[in-house]
Amino acid sequence: MDPLAHASIGLMAKSIVPKAPLWALLAATQVPDLLCFGFMAAGVEHGAVTQLDFEHGLQYLSPSSIPWSHGLFMCIVWSIVVAAIAFVFYRDRRTSIVIGLMVFSHWVLDFIVYLNIPLFFDNSQLIGLGLITSGPGLMIGIILEIGLIAGGIAIYLVTRKRTSSRYLGKGYF
């Protein structure tokens, strides 16, 4: 999915953990992609060669190898690591769990739209619903991403308005 669609989950989560900094929630949703860039630069992973058009959707011309950044097992590991780091900084169990879940939300959204998500490491089974691998699915995926972005912004703004009006009445600002 598009980075904005991933970030929209972080915007939505702000209403659950108002004490968490927005930047931490947004950054957590991007952890697998940030790791992927690093692993690709180091030669540990490589992306697929793809072709995209509105008639056929996303077509894989060569396989990818992204088990360290996007594999199910490693996304669980990264989620736990990021949650532990968040706990060290924020000393709040709820905040750290939600930040860890933001990392895992990336895997869930990618699972919905792609076909090539490894379960474990290289040569393990690739899974994914592959929503965008057909023309109609690509259009549904685009609508889903726009809906996520709009929903994330709306939930964030409504929550922010409620939170700031609560604090304004108590002399915090």
C-alpha positions in Angstrom: 0.0 0.0 0.0 0.9 3.6 -0.4 2.8 5.2 2.6 -0.1 7.5 3.2 -2.5 4.6 3.6 -0.2 3.1 6.2 0.2 6.5 7.9 -3.6 6.8 8.1 -3.6 3.9 10.6 -1.3 6.0 12.8 -3.6 8.9 12.5 -6.5 6.7 13.6 -4.5 5.3 16.5 -3.9 8.8 18.0 -7.5 8.6 19.4 -6.6 5.5 21.3 -3.3 6.8 22.8 -3.6 10.6 23.0 -0.4 10.8 25.0 1.7 9.2 22.2 3.4 11.6 19.9 1.9 11.6 16.5 5.3 11.3 14.9 5.9 8.0 16.7 2.6 6.5 15.5 3.3 7.6 12.0 6.9 6.4 12.0 5.9 3.0 13.4 3.5 2.4 10.4 6.5 2.8 8.1 9.0 0.6 9.9 8.9 -2.4 7.5 9.4 -0.1 4.5 12.3 1.7 6.2 13.9 -1.6 7.0 13.4 -2.7 3.5 15.2 0.3 2.1 18.1 -0.5 4.5 18.2 -4.2 3.7 18.0 -3.5 -0.1 20.9 -1.0 0.2 22.9 -3.7 2.1 22.0 -6.3 -0.6 20.1 -8.5 1.8 16.7 -8.0 0.1 15.6 -7.2 -3.4 12.3 -6.0 -4.8 10.3 -7.5 -7.6 10.2 -6.2 -11.1 6.5 -5.3 -11.7 4.2 -3.9 -14.4 1.2 -1.9 -13.5 -1.8 -1.0 -15.6 -5.5 -0.4 -15.0 -6.6 -3.4 -17.2 -4.5 -6.1 -15.5 -3.5 -4.5 -12.2 -0.1 -5.3 -10.7 1.8 -8.1 -12.5 5.0 -9.6 -11.1 7.6 -10.0 -13.8 10.2 -11.3 -11.3 10.0 -12.4 -7.7 11.0 -10.2 -4.7 12.9 -11.3 -1.6 11.7 -9.2 1.4 11.6 -11.7 4.3 13.6 -9.6 6.8 11.4 -6.5 6.4 8.0 -7.7 5.4 7.8 -11.4 6.3 5.0 -12.3 8.8 7.5 -13.7 11.3 9.9 -10.8 11.1 7.0 -8.2 11.2 6.0 -9.8 14.5 9.6 -9.5 15.7 9.9 -5.9 14.6 6.6 -5.1 16.3 7.8 -6.5 19.6 11.1 -4.7 19.3 9.5 -1.4 18.5 7.0 -1.8 21.3 9.8 -2.6 23.7 11.7 0.6 22.6 8.5 2.6 23.0 8.1 1.3 26.5 11.6 2.4 27.4 10.8 5.9 26.3 7.2 6.3 27.3 6.9 4.0 30.3 3.3 3.3 29.4 2.1 -0.2 28.5 -0.9 0.9 26.4 1.2 3.4 24.3 4.0 0.9 23.7 1.5 -1.9 22.6 -0.3 0.5 20.2 3.0 1.6 18.7 4.0 -2.0 18.2 0.6 -2.7 16.6 1.3 0.2 14.2 4.3 -1.7 12.9 2.2 -4.8 12.5 -0.6 -2.9 10.7 1.8 -2.4 7.8 2.0 -6.2 7.3 -1.9 -6.5 7.5 -2.4 -3.8 4.8 0.3 -5.3 2.5 -1.2 -8.7 3.0 -4.5 -7.4 1.6 -3.1 -5.9 -1.5 0.0 -8.0 -2.5 0.6 -11.7 -3.3 4.3 -12.0 -2.4 4.5 -11.6 1.4 6.7 -14.4 2.9 5.7 -16.2 6.0 9.2 -16.7 7.3 12.4 -16.3 5.3 13.5 -17.0 1.7 11.9 -20.1 0.1 9.0 -20.0 2.6 5.5 -19.8 1.4 4.4 -16.5 -0.1 1.0 -15.3 1.0 -1.3 -12.4 0.3 -4.8 -11.7 -1.0 -3.5 -9.9 -4.0 -6.2 -7.3 -4.3 -4.3 -5.1 -6.7 -3.3 -7.9 -9.1 -6.4 -7.5 -11.3 -7.8 -4.4 -13.0 -11.0 -4.3 -10.9 -9.0 -5.1 -7.8 -6.6 -2.3 -8.5 -9.5 0.2 -8.6 -10.9 -1.2 -5.4 -7.4 -0.9 -3.8 -7.2 2.7 -4.9 -10.7 3.4 -3.4 -9.6 1.6 -0.2 -6.5 3.7 0.1 -8.4 6.9 -0.4 -10.9 5.8 2.2 -8.2 5.0 4.7 -6.5 8.3 4.1 -9.8 10.3 4.4 -10.9 8.2 7.4 -7.5 8.6 9.2 -7.5 12.4 8.7 -11.2 12.7 9.8 -10.7 10.6 12.9 -7.5 12.5 13.8 -9.2 15.9 13.4 -12.3 15.0 15.3 -10.1 13.5 18.2 -7.9 16.6 18.1 -10.8 18.9 18.3 -12.4 17.0 21.2 -9.1 16.9 23.1 -8.2 20.5 22.6 -11.6 21.7 23.6 -11.3 19.6 26.8 -8.0 21.3 27.6 -9.1 24.8 26.6 -11.8 24.8 29.3 -9.3 23.8 32.0 -6.7 26.6 31.3 -4.1 24.4 29.7 -3.6 26.7 26.7 
